[in-house]
């Protein structure tokens, strides 16, 4: 029985070809298994992030003045200033969303993924250090 020895160059090409096929497979799988959130909701979240960034300095300045306020009238005036700012400029209105699907529920902060996307990527061994629990 003869063994056909391939030159090193062709072995590297075969490895490269296999990696390319796997990459395309993963991209197709990720593309077709995504259940995306509505585009309008994702755009709304982006708008909220922009507003938070735009008004953060002004909001912090008013809040610092509010902490140092002495009279009740001054406190009421500063509260009215805060209330005149856009509602969506408050940082607590920004929702954490999955970077892959845009889903707001079941969000895992460490990975930035929702539980469904996390499970898919973990099963495909695309998250380093994540193993399925067994006890």
N, C-alpha and C positions, 0 to 999 in steps of 0.2 A: 504494500500500500504506500503510495507516494503522498507526501505532504506538500502542499503548495504553499510556499512562503511568500507572502506579500511584502513588498517593500514598505518601509516605515511611512512613506508619504501616503500611500493608498490606505493604510490603517487609520491614519489621522483623518483622511477624507471621509472614511466610513463613519468614524466617531462624530465628526462634524455634521454629517448628513443625518445621523440618528438624533443628535441633539436638536437639529433644526426641525425634524419631524415632531419630536416631543414638544418643542416650543410651540409649534403651530397647533398641535393637538390641545395643549393647555389653553392657548389663546381662544381657540374655537369653543372649547368647553366652558371657559369663563364667560365668553360672549353670549352663548346661547342659554346658559343656566342662570344668568342674572335676571332677577325679578326686580326691576328698578322701581323706585318711588316715582311719583308724578314729577315731571320736569318743573312744573310750576312751584311745587313745594320746595324743591332743591334751590330754585332761583330765589324764592322768598327767604330761605335761610342765608343765602349769599348776601342778599340785601340787608338782612339784619346784622350780619357780621360787618359789613361796610359801615352801617350806621353806628354800631358800637364803637368802631375804631374812630369814626369822625367826631363823635360827641363825648368820648371818654375823658378828655382833658377838661372840658366844660363841666361835665357831671361831677368829676372829682373835686374841682374847685368849689362848686356849690356845696358838695357834701362836707368838705373841710370847713367852709364857712358855717355850715349848719352845726357842726360839732362845737365850734367856738361861740355860737350865738348865746346871748344872755337873756334878752327879753322875748316874751311870747310873740309880740308883733314881728320881730325880726325872724323868728322861726317860721311863722306863717308866710311871710314874704318869700323866704328861701324855699319853702315847700311849694309855693306857687311857681317859682322859677323852675324847679325840677319837673313839675307837672306840665309845664309848657314845652319841655323837650319831647321829641317824638317817642312814642311808646316803645317802638322797636329798637331804640338806642340803649335800652337797659340790658346789661350783659346777661341777666338771668332769663331773658326771652330766647336766647340762642340755644338751639337744640343740638345735641350730639347726634351725628348721623354716620352710618356706615359709609366708608369711602368707596366701597365697591357697588353697593346697591342703593344707597341713599336712605335705607330703612332707619327710622328713629327709635324703634323698640328693640329690646334685647341687645343693647349696645355694649360691647366689651371694650372698655377704655384703653386697656393695655395694647390691644391690637388695632383699635379703630375700626372694628368690624362688628356686624350684627352676628347673632348666634348661628344663623343659617349659613352665612358666607364663611364664618369661622370653621364650621363643621366640614363644609366642602373642601376648603383649603387644607385643613388638617388631614383629612382622609387622602388627599392627593399629595401629601408630604411637602407642601409648599410653605409651611410655617416651621422654621427651624426651632428645634427644642421642644416641640409639642408632640406628645405621645398619648395614645389612648390609654386611659386608666384601666388597670386590672388589679383586682385584689381578691 
